[in-house]
């Protein structure tokens, strides 16, 4: 009975560690995606500005 309790406790600790590692991986992916989204927003703004400038040139 005592051995079973220790095995169960060890399994719980292992599961908790795995969950922490997974949470860290998810947090890292979220940060990476936020950086990519910011870069995409910057590029989109630059493209919009370029298109507006070109349209202003042609409308004169």
CHARMM-style PDB file with segment names, atoms N, HN, CA, C and O in Angstrom:
ATOM      1  N   UNK     1       0.836  -1.205   0.000  1.00  0.00      PROA
ATOM      2  CA  UNK     1       0.000   0.000   0.000  1.00  0.00      PROA
ATOM      3  C   UNK     1       0.876   1.263   0.000  1.00  0.00      PROA
ATOM      4  O   UNK     1       0.609   2.212  -0.738  1.00  0.00      PROA
ATOM      5  N   UNK     2       1.908   1.262   0.824  1.00  0.00      PROA
ATOM      6  HN  UNK     2       2.125   0.491   1.423  1.00  0.00      PROA
ATOM      7  CA  UNK     2       2.776   2.430   0.937  1.00  0.00      PROA
ATOM      8  C   UNK     2       3.505   2.679  -0.377  1.00  0.00      PROA
ATOM      9  O   UNK     2       3.661   3.826  -0.798  1.00  0.00      PROA
ATOM     10  N   UNK     3       3.947   1.615  -1.019  1.00  0.00      PROA
ATOM     11  HN  UNK     3       3.821   0.684  -0.677  1.00  0.00      PROA
ATOM     12  CA  UNK     3       4.648   1.758  -2.298  1.00  0.00      PROA
ATOM     13  C   UNK     3       3.719   2.378  -3.335  1.00  0.00      PROA
ATOM     14  O   UNK     3       4.137   3.220  -4.129  1.00  0.00      PROA
ATOM     15  N   UNK     4       2.455   1.956  -3.324  1.00  0.00      PROA
ATOM     16  HN  UNK     4       2.115   1.271  -2.679  1.00  0.00      PROA
ATOM     17  CA  UNK     4       1.472   2.494  -4.269  1.00  0.00      PROA
ATOM     18  C   UNK     4       1.307   4.001  -4.074  1.00  0.00      PROA
ATOM     19  O   UNK     4       1.212   4.753  -5.044  1.00  0.00      PROA
ATOM     20  N   UNK     5       1.273   4.432  -2.815  1.00  0.00      PROA
ATOM     21  HN  UNK     5       1.350   3.821  -2.027  1.00  0.00      PROA
ATOM     22  CA  UNK     5       1.125   5.857  -2.507  1.00  0.00      PROA
ATOM     23  C   UNK     5       2.322   6.635  -3.043  1.00  0.00      PROA
ATOM     24  O   UNK     5       2.156   7.701  -3.637  1.00  0.00      PROA
ATOM     25  N   UNK     6       3.522   6.108  -2.836  1.00  0.00      PROA
ATOM     26  HN  UNK     6       3.656   5.242  -2.354  1.00  0.00      PROA
ATOM     27  CA  UNK     6       4.720   6.789  -3.337  1.00  0.00      PROA
ATOM     28  C   UNK     6       4.735   6.844  -4.861  1.00  0.00      PROA
ATOM     29  O   UNK     6       5.101   7.864  -5.445  1.00  0.00      PROA
ATOM     30  N   UNK     7       4.338   5.750  -5.504  1.00  0.00      PROA
ATOM     31  HN  UNK     7       4.040   4.921  -5.030  1.00  0.00      PROA
ATOM     32  CA  UNK     7       4.278   5.730  -6.967  1.00  0.00      PROA
ATOM     33  C   UNK     7       3.255   6.743  -7.475  1.00  0.00      PROA
ATOM     34  O   UNK     7       3.501   7.452  -8.451  1.00  0.00      PROA
ATOM     35  N   UNK     8       2.113   6.801  -6.807  1.00  0.00      PROA
ATOM     36  HN  UNK     8       1.913   6.225  -6.014  1.00  0.00      PROA
ATOM     37  CA  UNK     8       1.070   7.751  -7.192  1.00  0.00      PROA
ATOM     38  C   UNK     8       1.564   9.186  -7.027  1.00  0.00      PROA
ATOM     39  O   UNK     8       1.347  10.029  -7.898  1.00  0.00      PROA
ATOM     40  N   UNK     9       2.229   9.456  -5.903  1.00  0.00      PROA
ATOM     41  HN  UNK     9       2.405   8.771  -5.196  1.00  0.00      PROA
ATOM     42  CA  UNK     9       2.770  10.790  -5.640  1.00  0.00      PROA
ATOM     43  C   UNK     9       3.821  11.163  -6.689  1.00  0.00      PROA
ATOM     44  O   UNK     9       3.838  12.292  -7.179  1.00  0.00      PROA
ATOM     45  N   UNK    10       4.697  10.214  -7.032  1.00  0.00      PROA
ATOM     46  HN  UNK    10       4.683   9.296  -6.635  1.00  0.00      PROA
ATOM     47  CA  UNK    10       5.726  10.465  -8.045  1.00  0.00      PROA
ATOM     48  C   UNK    10       5.084  10.745  -9.402  1.00  0.00      PROA
ATOM     49  O   UNK    10       5.539  11.620 -10.139  1.00  0.00      PROA
ATOM     50  N   UNK    11       4.031  10.004  -9.728  1.00  0.00      PROA
ATOM     51  HN  UNK    11       3.662   9.293  -9.129  1.00  0.00      PROA
ATOM     52  CA  UNK    11       3.332  10.232 -10.998  1.00  0.00      PROA
ATOM     53  C   UNK    11       2.686  11.612 -11.014  1.00  0.00      PROA
ATOM     54  O   UNK    11       2.700  12.295 -12.038  1.00  0.00      PROA
ATOM     55  N   UNK    12       2.126  12.018  -9.896  1.00  0.00      PROA
ATOM     56  HN  UNK    12       2.114  11.464  -9.064  1.00  0.00      PROA
ATOM     57  CA  UNK    12       1.523  13.358  -9.820  1.00  0.00      PROA
ATOM     58  C   UNK    12       2.572  14.449 -10.003  1.00  0.00      PROA
ATOM     59  O   UNK    12       2.347  15.420 -10.726  1.00  0.00      PROA
ATOM     60  N   UNK    13       3.717  14.287  -9.347  1.00  0.00      PROA
ATOM     61  HN  UNK    13       3.901  13.498  -8.760  1.00  0.00      PROA
ATOM     62  CA  UNK    13       4.794  15.277  -9.485  1.00  0.00      PROA
ATOM     63  C   UNK    13       5.276  15.347 -10.933  1.00  0.00      PROA
ATOM     64  O   UNK    13       5.518  16.435 -11.456  1.00  0.00      PROA
ATOM     65  N   UNK    14       5.417  14.189 -11.580  1.00  0.00      PROA
ATOM     66  HN  UNK    14       5.221  13.305 -11.155  1.00  0.00      PROA
ATOM     67  CA  UNK    14       5.861  14.149 -12.974  1.00  0.00      PROA
ATOM     68  C   UNK    14       4.848  14.851 -13.868  1.00  0.00      PROA
ATOM     69  O   UNK    14       5.217  15.611 -14.764  1.00  0.00      PROA
ATOM     70  N   UNK    15       3.580  14.591 -13.620  1.00  0.00      PROA
ATOM     71  HN  UNK    15       3.280  13.974 -12.893  1.00  0.00      PROA
ATOM     72  CA  UNK    15       2.517  15.206 -14.421  1.00  0.00      PROA
ATOM     73  C   UNK    15       2.527  16.727 -14.236  1.00  0.00      PROA
ATOM     74  O   UNK    15       2.351  17.476 -15.197  1.00  0.00      PROA
ATOM     75  N   UNK    16       2.730  17.166 -13.014  1.00  0.00      PROA
ATOM     76  HN  UNK    16       2.873  16.557 -12.234  1.00  0.00      PROA
ATOM     77  CA  UNK    16       2.783  18.598 -12.728  1.00  0.00      PROA
ATOM     78  C   UNK    16       3.958  19.247 -13.459  1.00  0.00      PROA
ATOM     79  O   UNK    16       3.827  20.341 -14.008  1.00  0.00      PROA
ATOM     80  N   UNK    17       5.104  18.568 -13.464  1.00  0.00      PROA
ATOM     81  HN  UNK    17       5.211  17.680 -13.018  1.00  0.00      PROA
ATOM     82  CA  UNK    17       6.281  19.071 -14.168  1.00  0.00      PROA
ATOM     83  C   UNK    17       6.010  19.155 -15.669  1.00  0.00      PROA
ATOM     84  O   UNK    17       6.353  20.148 -16.310  1.00  0.00      PROA
ATOM     85  N   UNK    18       5.396  18.110 -16.227  1.00  0.00      PROA
ATOM     86  HN  UNK    18       5.118  17.303 -15.707  1.00  0.00      PROA
ATOM     87  CA  UNK    18       5.070  18.114 -17.655  1.00  0.00      PROA
ATOM     88  C   UNK    18       4.109  19.256 -17.990  1.00  0.00      PROA
ATOM     89  O   UNK    18       4.255  19.911 -19.021  1.00  0.00      PROA
ATOM     90  N   UNK    19       3.138  19.488 -17.127  1.00  0.00      PROA
ATOM     91  HN  UNK    19       3.020  18.955 -16.289  1.00  0.00      PROA
ATOM     92  CA  UNK    19       2.186  20.577 -17.357  1.00  0.00      PROA
ATOM     93  C   UNK    19       2.883  21.932 -17.328  1.00  0.00      PROA
ATOM     94  O   UNK    19       2.568  22.811 -18.130  1.00  0.00      PROA
ATOM     95  N   UNK    20       3.834  22.105 -16.402  1.00  0.00      PROA
ATOM     96  HN  UNK    20       4.090  21.391 -15.750  1.00  0.00      PROA
ATOM     97  CA  UNK    20       4.586  23.364 -16.340  1.00  0.00      PROA
ATOM     98  C   UNK    20       5.381  23.582 -17.618  1.00  0.00      PROA
ATOM     99  O   UNK    20       5.408  24.684 -18.167  1.00  0.00      PROA
ATOM    100  N   UNK    21       6.032  22.511 -18.088  1.00  0.00      PROA
ATOM    101  HN  UNK    21       6.010  21.616 -17.642  1.00  0.00      PROA
ATOM    102  CA  UNK    21       6.817  22.620 -19.315  1.00  0.00      PROA
ATOM    103  C   UNK    21       5.918  22.959 -20.495  1.00  0.00      PROA
ATOM    104  O   UNK    21       6.277  23.786 -21.334  1.00  0.00      PROA
ATOM    105  N   UNK    22       4.760  22.330 -20.562  1.00  0.00      PROA
ATOM    106  HN  UNK    22       4.468  21.659 -19.880  1.00  0.00      PROA
ATOM    107  CA  UNK    22       3.824  22.605 -21.648  1.00  0.00      PROA
ATOM    108  C   UNK    22       3.344  24.052 -21.575  1.00  0.00      PROA
ATOM    109  O   UNK    22       3.269  24.735 -22.597  1.00  0.00      PROA
ATOM    110  N   UNK    23       3.020  24.520 -20.376  1.00  0.00      PROA
ATOM    111  HN  UNK    23       3.081  23.965 -19.546  1.00  0.00      PROA
ATOM    112  CA  UNK    23       2.582  25.907 -20.206  1.00  0.00      PROA
ATOM    113  C   UNK    23       3.664  26.879 -20.670  1.00  0.00      PROA
ATOM    114  O   UNK    23       3.362  27.899 -21.289  1.00  0.00      PROA
ATOM    115  N   UNK    24       4.932  26.559 -20.366  1.00  0.00      PROA
ATOM    116  HN  UNK    24       5.177  25.731 -19.863  1.00  0.00      PROA
ATOM    117  CA  UNK    24       6.035  27.406 -20.807  1.00  0.00      PROA
ATOM    118  C   UNK    24       6.134  27.424 -22.327  1.00  0.00      PROA
ATOM    119  O   UNK    24       6.358  28.474 -22.929  1.00  0.00      PROA
ATOM    120  N   UNK    25       5.968  26.260 -22.942  1.00  0.00      PROA
ATOM    121  HN  UNK    25       5.787  25.407 -22.453  1.00  0.00      PROA
ATOM    122  CA  UNK    25       6.020  26.184 -24.402  1.00  0.00      PROA
ATOM    123  C   UNK    25       4.903  27.012 -25.024  1.00  0.00      PROA
ATOM    124  O   UNK    25       5.125  27.732 -25.998  1.00  0.00      PROA
ATOM    125  N   UNK    26       3.711  26.911 -24.466  1.00  0.00      PROA
ATOM    126  HN  UNK    26       3.530  26.326 -23.675  1.00  0.00      PROA
ATOM    127  CA  UNK    26       2.573  27.673 -24.981  1.00  0.00      PROA
ATOM    128  C   UNK    26       2.832  29.167 -24.826  1.00  0.00      PROA
ATOM    129  O   UNK    26       2.552  29.942 -25.740  1.00  0.00      PROA
ATOM    130  N   UNK    27       3.363  29.575 -23.682  1.00  0.00      PROA
ATOM    131  HN  UNK    27       3.591  28.946 -22.939  1.00  0.00      PROA
ATOM    132  CA  UNK    27       3.659  30.993 -23.461  1.00  0.00      PROA
ATOM    133  C   UNK    27       4.701  31.488 -24.460  1.00  0.00      PROA
ATOM    134  O   UNK    27       4.588  32.601 -24.974  1.00  0.00      PROA
ATOM    135  N   UNK    28       5.713  30.670 -24.737  1.00  0.00      PROA
ATOM    136  HN  UNK    28       5.805  29.766 -24.320  1.00  0.00      PROA
ATOM    137  CA  UNK    28       6.731  31.055 -25.719  1.00  0.00      PROA
ATOM    138  C   UNK    28       6.134  31.183 -27.109  1.00  0.00      PROA
ATOM    139  O   UNK    28       6.477  32.109 -27.844  1.00  0.00      PROA
ATOM    140  N   UNK    29       5.249  30.273 -27.481  1.00  0.00      PROA
ATOM    141  HN  UNK    29       4.970  29.520 -26.883  1.00  0.00      PROA
ATOM    142  CA  UNK    29       4.593  30.345 -28.793  1.00  0.00      PROA
ATOM    143  C   UNK    29       3.726  31.598 -28.891  1.00  0.00      PROA
ATOM    144  O   UNK    29       3.688  32.252 -29.934  1.00  0.00      PROA
ATOM    145  N   UNK    30       3.036  31.927 -27.812  1.00  0.00      PROA
ATOM    146  HN  UNK    30       3.067  31.395 -26.966  1.00  0.00      PROA
ATOM    147  CA  UNK    30       2.192  33.129 -27.809  1.00  0.00      PROA
ATOM    148  C   UNK    30       3.054  34.368 -28.013  1.00  0.00      PROA
ATOM    149  O   UNK    30       2.701  35.245 -28.802  1.00  0.00      PROA
ATOM    150  N   UNK    31       4.186  34.449 -27.306  1.00  0.00      PROA
ATOM    151  HN  UNK    31       4.472  33.737 -26.665  1.00  0.00      PROA
ATOM    152  CA  UNK    31       5.079  35.599 -27.464  1.00  0.00      PROA
ATOM    153  C   UNK    31       5.620  35.687 -28.887  1.00  0.00      PROA
ATOM    154  O   UNK    31       5.694  36.771 -29.466  1.00  0.00      PROA
ATOM    155  N   UNK    32       5.996  34.536 -29.447  1.00  0.00      PROA
ATOM    156  HN  UNK    32       5.936  33.656 -28.976  1.00  0.00      PROA
ATOM    157  CA  UNK    32       6.511  34.513 -30.811  1.00  0.00      PROA
ATOM    158  C   UNK    32       5.432  34.993 -31.789  1.00  0.00      PROA
ATOM    159  O   UNK    32       5.717  35.754 -32.714  1.00  0.00      PROA
ATOM    160  N   UNK    33       4.196  34.543 -31.576  1.00  0.00      PROA
ATOM    161  HN  UNK    33       3.965  33.924 -30.825  1.00  0.00      PROA
ATOM    162  CA  UNK    33       3.103  34.950 -32.455  1.00  0.00      PROA
ATOM    163  C   UNK    33       2.793  36.438 -32.317  1.00  0.00      PROA
ATOM    164  O   UNK    33       2.451  37.095 -33.300  1.00  0.00      PROA
ATOM    165  N   UNK    34       2.911  36.971 -31.106  1.00  0.00      PROA
ATOM    166  HN  UNK    34       3.189  36.437 -30.307  1.00  0.00      PROA
ATOM    167  CA  UNK    34       2.696  38.408 -30.908  1.00  0.00      PROA
ATOM    168  C   UNK    34       3.737  39.214 -31.676  1.00  0.00      PROA
ATOM    169  O   UNK    34       3.411  40.226 -32.298  1.00  0.00      PROA
ATOM    170  N   UNK    35       4.998  38.760 -31.631  1.00  0.00      PROA
ATOM    171  HN  UNK    35       5.262  37.939 -31.126  1.00  0.00      PROA
ATOM    172  CA  UNK    35       6.057  39.461 -32.363  1.00  0.00      PROA
ATOM    173  C   UNK    35       5.806  39.399 -33.863  1.00  0.00      PROA
ATOM    174  O   UNK    35       5.982  40.393 -34.567  1.00  0.00      PROA
ATOM    175  N   UNK    36       5.395  38.230 -34.353  1.00  0.00      PROA
ATOM    176  HN  UNK    36       5.252  37.422 -33.780  1.00  0.00      PROA
ATOM    177  CA  UNK    36       5.095  38.098 -35.778  1.00  0.00      PROA
ATOM    178  C   UNK    36       3.919  38.985 -36.175  1.00  0.00      PROA
ATOM    179  O   UNK    36       3.942  39.603 -37.240  1.00  0.00      PROA
ATOM    180  N   UNK    37       2.899  39.051 -35.333  1.00  0.00      PROA
ATOM    181  HN  UNK    37       2.881  38.548 -34.469  1.00  0.00      PROA
ATOM    182  CA  UNK    37       1.743  39.890 -35.627  1.00  0.00      PROA
ATOM    183  C   UNK    37       2.146  41.359 -35.683  1.00  0.00      PROA
ATOM    184  O   UNK    37       1.666  42.097 -36.544  1.00  0.00      PROA
ATOM    185  N   UNK    38       3.015  41.789 -34.783  1.00  0.00      PROA
ATOM    186  HN  UNK    38       3.404  41.190 -34.084  1.00  0.00      PROA
ATOM    187  CA  UNK    38       3.479  43.176 -34.796  1.00  0.00      PROA
ATOM    188  C   UNK    38       4.264  43.463 -36.069  1.00  0.00      PROA
ATOM    189  O   UNK    38       4.116  44.529 -36.665  1.00  0.00      PROA
ATOM    190  N   UNK    39       5.094  42.520 -36.484  1.00  0.00      PROA
ATOM    191  HN  UNK    39       5.215  41.654 -35.999  1.00  0.00      PROA
ATOM    192  CA  UNK    39       5.865  42.698 -37.715  1.00  0.00      PROA
ATOM    193  C   UNK    39       4.938  42.769 -38.928  1.00  0.00      PROA
ATOM    194  O   UNK    39       5.143  43.588 -39.823  1.00  0.00      PROA
ATOM    195  N   UNK    40       3.933  41.921 -38.954  1.00  0.00      PROA
ATOM    196  HN  UNK    40       3.767  41.256 -38.227  1.00  0.00      PROA
ATOM    197  CA  UNK    40       2.970  41.941 -40.062  1.00  0.00      PROA
ATOM    198  C   UNK    40       2.216  43.266 -40.086  1.00  0.00      PROA
ATOM    199  O   UNK    40       1.997  43.834 -41.156  1.00  0.00      PROA
ATOM    200  N   UNK    41       1.819  43.763 -38.916  1.00  0.00      PROA
ATOM    201  HN  UNK    41       1.997  43.301 -38.047  1.00  0.00      PROA
ATOM    202  CA  UNK    41       1.128  45.054 -38.845  1.00  0.00      PROA
ATOM    203  C   UNK    41       2.010  46.175 -39.385  1.00  0.00      PROA
ATOM    204  O   UNK    41       1.529  47.054 -40.100  1.00  0.00      PROA
ATOM    205  N   UNK    42       3.299  46.149 -39.046  1.00  0.00      PROA
ATOM    206  HN  UNK    42       3.690  45.435 -38.465  1.00  0.00      PROA
ATOM    207  CA  UNK    42       4.217  47.178 -39.539  1.00  0.00      PROA
ATOM    208  C   UNK    42       4.339  47.112 -41.056  1.00  0.00      PROA
ATOM    209  O   UNK    42       4.322  48.138 -41.736  1.00  0.00      PROA
ATOM    210  N   UNK    43       4.463  45.908 -41.573  1.00  0.00      PROA
ATOM    211  HN  UNK    43       4.477  45.074 -41.021  1.00  0.00      PROA
ATOM    212  CA  UNK    43       4.581  45.756 -43.030  1.00  0.00      PROA
ATOM    213  C   UNK    43       3.302  46.196 -43.729  1.00  0.00      PROA
ATOM    214  O   UNK    43       3.355  46.838 -44.778  1.00  0.00      PROA
ATOM    215  N   UNK    44       2.158  45.854 -43.155  1.00  0.00      PROA
ATOM    216  HN  UNK    44       2.115  45.332 -42.303  1.00  0.00      PROA
ATOM    217  CA  UNK    44       0.882  46.253 -43.747  1.00  0.00      PROA
ATOM    218  C   UNK    44       0.744  47.773 -43.745  1.00  0.00      PROA
ATOM    219  O   UNK    44       0.253  48.350 -44.715  1.00  0.00      PROA
ATOM    220  N   UNK    45       1.169  48.421 -42.675  1.00  0.00      PROA
ATOM    221  HN  UNK    45       1.568  47.952 -41.887  1.00  0.00      PROA
ATOM    222  CA  UNK    45       1.102  49.880 -42.608  1.00  0.00      PROA
ATOM    223  C   UNK    45       2.010  50.499 -43.666  1.00  0.00      PROA
ATOM    224  O   UNK    45       1.642  51.488 -44.300  1.00  0.00      PROA
ATOM    225  N   UNK    46       3.189  49.923 -43.855  1.00  0.00      PROA
ATOM    226  HN  UNK    46       3.488  49.120 -43.340  1.00  0.00      PROA
ATOM    227  CA  UNK    46       4.111  50.445 -44.868  1.00  0.00      PROA
ATOM    228  C   UNK    46       3.522  50.272 -46.265  1.00  0.00      PROA
ATOM    229  O   UNK    46       3.638  51.166 -47.103  1.00  0.00      PROA
ATOM    230  N   UNK    47       2.903  49.147 -46.513  1.00  0.00      PROA
ATOM    231  HN  UNK    47       2.809  48.421 -45.832  1.00  0.00      PROA
ATOM    232  CA  UNK    47       2.284  48.914 -47.827  1.00  0.00      PROA
ATOM    233  C   UNK    47       1.126  49.879 -48.048  1.00  0.00      PROA
ATOM    234  O   UNK    47       0.988  50.442 -49.134  1.00  0.00      PROA
ATOM    235  N   UNK    48       0.289  50.073 -47.021  1.00  0.00      PROA
ATOM    236  HN  UNK    48       0.402  49.615 -46.139  1.00  0.00      PROA
ATOM    237  CA  UNK    48      -0.832  51.021 -47.145  1.00  0.00      PROA
ATOM    238  C   UNK    48      -0.321  52.421 -47.463  1.00  0.00      PROA
ATOM    239  O   UNK    48      -0.859  53.105 -48.333  1.00  0.00      PROA
ATOM    240  N   UNK    49       0.720  52.840 -46.751  1.00  0.00      PROA
ATOM    241  HN  UNK    49       1.157  52.284 -46.044  1.00  0.00      PROA
ATOM    242  CA  UNK    49       1.270  54.175 -46.987  1.00  0.00      PROA
ATOM    243  C   UNK    49       1.817  54.277 -48.405  1.00  0.00      PROA
ATOM    244  O   UNK    49       1.605  55.286 -49.079  1.00  0.00      PROA
ATOM    245  N   UNK    50       2.508  53.261 -48.858  1.00  0.00      PROA
ATOM    246  HN  UNK    50       2.680  52.442 -48.311  1.00  0.00      PROA
ATOM    247  CA  UNK    50       3.058  53.251 -50.214  1.00  0.00      PROA
ATOM    248  C   UNK    50       1.932  53.360 -51.248  1.00  0.00      PROA
ATOM    249  O   UNK    50       2.035  54.127 -52.205  1.00  0.00      PROA
ATOM    250  N   UNK    51       0.868  52.596 -51.054  1.00  0.00      PROA
ATOM    251  HN  UNK    51       0.784  51.973 -50.277  1.00  0.00      PROA
ATOM    252  CA  UNK    51      -0.261  52.631 -51.995  1.00  0.00      PROA
ATOM    253  C   UNK    51      -0.917  54.007 -51.979  1.00  0.00      PROA
ATOM    254  O   UNK    51      -1.252  54.544 -53.034  1.00  0.00      PROA
ATOM    255  N   UNK    52      -1.101  54.577 -50.805  1.00  0.00      PROA
ATOM    256  HN  UNK    52      -0.828  54.141 -49.947  1.00  0.00      PROA
ATOM    257  CA  UNK    52      -1.699  55.914 -50.720  1.00  0.00      PROA
ATOM    258  C   UNK    52      -0.827  56.942 -51.435  1.00  0.00      PROA
ATOM    259  O   UNK    52      -1.335  57.796 -52.162  1.00  0.00      PROA
ATOM    260  N   UNK    53       0.488  56.859 -51.228  1.00  0.00      PROA
ATOM    261  HN  UNK    53       0.901  56.166 -50.638  1.00  0.00      PROA
ATOM    262  CA  UNK    53       1.404  57.789 -51.896  1.00  0.00      PROA
ATOM    263  C   UNK    53       1.311  57.646 -53.410  1.00  0.00      PROA
ATOM    264  O   UNK    53       1.272  58.643 -54.131  1.00  0.00      PROA
ATOM    265  N   UNK    54       1.277  56.414 -53.886  1.00  0.00      PROA
ATOM    266  HN  UNK    54       1.309  55.604 -53.300  1.00  0.00      PROA
ATOM    267  CA  UNK    54       1.187  56.181 -55.333  1.00  0.00      PROA
ATOM    268  C   UNK    54      -0.140  56.709 -55.885  1.00  0.00      PROA
ATOM    269  O   UNK    54      -0.176  57.275 -56.977  1.00  0.00      PROA
ATOM    270  N   UNK    55      -1.216  56.527 -55.143  1.00  0.00      PROA
ATOM    271  HN  UNK    55      -1.188  56.066 -54.256  1.00  0.00      PROA
ATOM    272  CA  UNK    55      -2.523  57.007 -55.610  1.00  0.00      PROA
ATOM    273  C   UNK    55      -2.540  58.529 -55.636  1.00  0.00      PROA
ATOM    274  O   UNK    55      -3.153  59.127 -56.521  1.00  0.00      PROA
ATOM    275  N   UNK    56      -1.874  59.162 -54.674  1.00  0.00      PROA
ATOM    276  HN  UNK    56      -1.376  58.677 -53.955  1.00  0.00      PROA
ATOM    277  CA  UNK    56      -1.807  60.621 -54.658  1.00  0.00      PROA
ATOM    278  C   UNK    56      -1.023  61.139 -55.858  1.00  0.00      PROA
ATOM    279  O   UNK    56      -1.370  62.174 -56.427  1.00  0.00      PROA
ATOM    280  N   UNK    57       0.025  60.429 -56.242  1.00  0.00      PROA
ATOM    281  HN  UNK    57       0.306  59.588 -55.780  1.00  0.00      PROA
ATOM    282  CA  UNK    57       0.818  60.840 -57.408  1.00  0.00      PROA
ATOM    283  C   UNK    57      -0.036  60.773 -58.664  1.00  0.00      PROA
ATOM    284  O   UNK    57      -0.010  61.689 -59.487  1.00  0.00      PROA
ATOM    285  N   UNK    58      -0.794  59.689 -58.813  1.00  0.00      PROA
ATOM    286  HN  UNK    58      -0.815  58.946 -58.145  1.00  0.00      PROA
ATOM    287  CA  UNK    58      -1.592  59.506 -60.028  1.00  0.00      PROA
ATOM    288  C   UNK    58      -2.819  60.410 -60.061  1.00  0.00      PROA
ATOM    289  O   UNK    58      -3.338  60.701 -61.139  1.00  0.00      PROA
ATOM    290  N   UNK    59      -3.288  60.857 -58.909  1.00  0.00      PROA
ATOM    291  HN  UNK    59      -2.867  60.621 -58.033  1.00  0.00      PROA
ATOM    292  CA  UNK    59      -4.495  61.681 -58.894  1.00  0.00      PROA
ATOM    293  C   UNK    59      -4.194  63.144 -59.190  1.00  0.00      PROA
ATOM    294  O   UNK    59      -5.118  63.938 -59.370  1.00  0.00      PROA
ATOM    295  N   UNK    60      -2.926  63.511 -59.243  1.00  0.00      PROA
ATOM    296  HN  UNK    60      -2.176  62.866 -59.096  1.00  0.00      PROA
ATOM    297  CA  UNK    60      -2.574  64.912 -59.515  1.00  0.00      PROA
ATOM    298  C   UNK    60      -2.682  65.237 -60.973  1.00  0.00      PROA
ATOM    299  OT1 UNK    60      -2.422  66.371 -61.375  1.00  0.00      PROA
TER     300      UNK     60
END
